[in-house]
Amino acid sequence: MSNSFIIGGISGGISQTIMWPIEYMKTIKQLPESKNSSITQIFFKDIKTNGILSIYRGLVPQLTSAIPRTAMRYSTFDYLKNTFKDKNGNNTNLQKLSFGMIAGAFEAITITTPAEVIKVQLVNDNTIVSKVGLSNKSTFGNILNTLNKFYKINGLSGFYKGSLMTTIRQSTNHGITFLAVENMRPLLNNYDNIRPISGLLSGFTGGTLAVLLNNPIDVIKTYKQSERLNDSTSKIINEIYQKKGIQGFYSGLVLRTLRVGPMYGISFYIYDNLSNYFTPSKI
């Protein structure tokens, strides 16, 4: 098993856990019924009614999937980069973008889509119950009840709803991020005072650029994976536009930027440091 697979998994798990509360709020913001909802009121009402762990609802399946999918992402990218480099050991920018997109698509198809469906269902279930003033603590039993109810209604195929939007989001996320990191990190490494955080800065930049580009895809994906499982993409797009206008496609943009940028920065920072620890010769 390659170092990039192990190190990638560790970095993904840590970064996911740190940034989860923002992801929780972002998902609430993008849900269909959130048009007139105050995200901060829902957030603090969850804490008051159900305790602090309520805002971590959905983290367990995401964290369980984050480790293998991040490991898969880094190892796939590194494999492609090393396999297709030219005689000078370099890759073109188009290759870097493509390798990142392939890694993101592979991750989305195999792991991320069902993990995202589970996350949306858990957050949505918690939000609906909280809004009517009932207790819905984020216990293992409640998680199983939600997933069992979802499975009985939608079957196994329900966990793969929204796979196209998830694949597009993940592929653009990682294509742009890896392209930014592969170009920025070598430049930042030329400065002694910046070198220790070059991965943090370049990962943050790449993640932020990706969010600005593909947030509409993320909104459509969240709708599709909530109670709109059987609606077509065109119907969802029309519903978002009719109810919220163009700005509806940018719901959760600020929250998503506050999560994805730092999360990718943290992930690359941890990845670089662990890589240097286990393979000191690696730059």
N, C-alpha and C positions, 0 to 999 in steps of 0.2 A: 504493500500500500504506500503510495507516494506521500511525501511530506505535505505537498499542497492540499491533498485531500483531508488529512488530519488537521492541519493548521487552519485550513479554510473553515472546517466544521466548528472548531473552537471559536474562531473570530466571529462567525455568524451567530452562534448561540449567545455570546456575550453582548454583542451589539443589539440583537433583537430584544433581549431582556431589558437593557437600559432604556430603550426608546419606546417600549410598549404602550405606556399610558397615552402618548401622543397618537399612536396608531389607533387606539381605542376611540379617542375623541374624533379622529378623522373619519373613521368608519361610520360613527353616529351621524356626523355632518352629511355624509353622502347617501344615507338611507332615504328611501322615498318619502317617508312621513316626516322628515326633518325640516320641511320648508319654514315652518313658523316656530321651530323649537330653538330654545337657547341651549347651546352645547354646554356652556359652563354650568347652567342650572341643572341639567341632566347629570353632568359629571359629579357635581357636589352632592346632588340628591342621592345618587348611587352610593357614594361614600357614607352619607348620613344614615341611609336606610339599611344598607347591606354590608357596610364596612369597607375598609380600604382595598380588600382583595377583589371587590366587585369590578374595579377598573382593570384588573388583570384577567378578566373573563376572556377566554379565547387564546390566552398566551400559551397554555400547555400544549395544545396541538400544533400551534405555530412554532413553538420552541422545539418540539419534537421533530418537526419537519425542517426547521431552519438549519439544524446541524448537518443533516445529510445533503440538503439542497445547496447550502453554501459550499460544502465540501465538493460537491459535484461541479458547482460553478467554477471555482478556482482551478480544480484539477483538469476540467475540460478545456478551459482557456489556456492553461499552461501547456497542456498536451498539444493543442492545435498550434500555439505559438512556436513551440520547439520543433514540431514536425515540419512546418511549412516555412521556416525562416530561410532566407537566401544564403548565398555562399559566405557573406560577411556576417551572418548571424543576426540579420535584421528582418523586420516585417514592415510592410507598407501600412499606412493609416487605414486603407480600405480593409486590409487583412485584420488589423486590430479590431476595427468596428465589427467586421463579420464574425470573427471568433467570439467576441463578447455576445453578439446576438445569438449565435448558435448555442453558446453555453446557457444563455437565459432561456431560450426556447426549449432546450432539452430539460432544463430544471422545471419549467412551467408545465410541460406535458406529463412528466413523471411524478412530481411531488407537489408543486406549488398550487395547482388548481384545486385539488381536494382540500388542501390546507386552507386556502382562501375561502372556499365554500363553508367549511366548518367555522372559521373565524367570524364570517359575516352572520351566520346563523346564531352563534353564541352571543355576539354583541347585540344583534337585533332582538333576540329573545330577552336579553337582560334589559334592554332599553324599553321595550313595550311593557314589561311587567313593572319596571320602575316608574314609568309615567303614570300608571294607575295606582301607584302607592303601595304595591305589594312587595313582600320580601322575596328576593331571588338571589341568595348568596351564591358566590362562585365556588360551589362545592363539587367534588368529583361526581356525586350522585346526580346533581342538577345537569352537569355537562353530559353525562350518559343519557339522561332523560331527553334532553334536547336533541341529541344526535339520533337516538332511537326513534323519536317522533318523526324526525326528518327522513330517516331511512324508510320507515313504514309508508310514508306518503310518496316519496320520490324514488325509492330504490337505490341501488348502487350507482346507477348512471347519474343520479342527481348530484353526486359529489364531483362530477366533471362538467357541470353546467358553467358556461362562461369561459370555457377553455381557450377559445379563440382570443377573446379580449385579454385574458391573463397572459397568454403567450406573447401577444403583441406588446403588452406592457413590460413583461420581464425581458424580452429580447431587446427592446429599445432602452430600457433601464441599464442593462449591463453592457450593451454595445457602446452606448455613449460614455458610461462610467469607465470602462476599461480603456477606451480610446483616450479619455482625459487623463487617466492615471498613467498610462504608458507614455504619454507625451510630457505631462507636467512633472512627474516624479524625477526623471533624470535631470531636468533643468533645476528643480529645487534642491536636488542633492549636491549641486555645485556650491551651495552656501552652507557653511558649517553650522551656523546657528539655526538653519531651517531643516537641515537633513533629518534630524530625529522625528520631525512631524510632517515630512514630505508626503507620506501616504495619507495622513489625516487630511491635509489640505487638498490634495488632488482628488481623493475619494469624495470629500465634501463637495468640491466643485462639480465633479462628474454627476453625482447624485442629484444635486440641485438643478443642473441643466436638464437632466432626464425628466424630472418632475415638471418643469416648465413646459416641456415638449408634450408629454403624454398624459397629463392629468385628465383630459376628457375621456381617454380610454379607461382610466382607473375608475371614474365615476360610472361609466356604462357597465363596467365589470361588477361594481358593487351592487348596482340595481339588479343586474341579471342574477346575482347570487343571493339576493334577499328573497322576497316573496314573489319576484317576477321571473322565476325559473323557466317558465314555459312561454314567456313572451319573446318575440323576435327582437333582434338588435335594432331594426328600424323602428319598431313600435316603442322600444325603450328610449331611443334618441328623440322621437317625437314627443313622448311624455315629458322628458326632462325639459325640452325646449318650451313646450306649452305651459308647463307649471312654473318653471324657474327662469326661462329665457336663456340667452347665451351664457350668462354668468353661472347657470346651473351646472355647466360642464366644468366649471372651475371650483365647484364646491370642495372644501377641504384642502384647497391649494396651499394655504399658509401652513396649516397643520401638517400636511404631507411634506412640505419643504422642510419644516422644523424637525420632522422625523427622518426622512430619507437622507437628506444631506449629512447630518451628524452620524446617522447609522452607518452609512457607507464609509464615511471618514474614519469612524471608530474601527470598523471592520478591517479596512486596509492598514490602519495604524497597528492593530493587534497582529494582523497577518505579517506585516513587515518585521515587527519585533520578534515574533516567534520564529520566522524564517531565518533571521540573523542569529538567533540563539541556537537553533538546531543545525543550520548550515551557515556558519560564520563567513564563508567566502562569497555568499550571495549578496549582491548589491540591491 
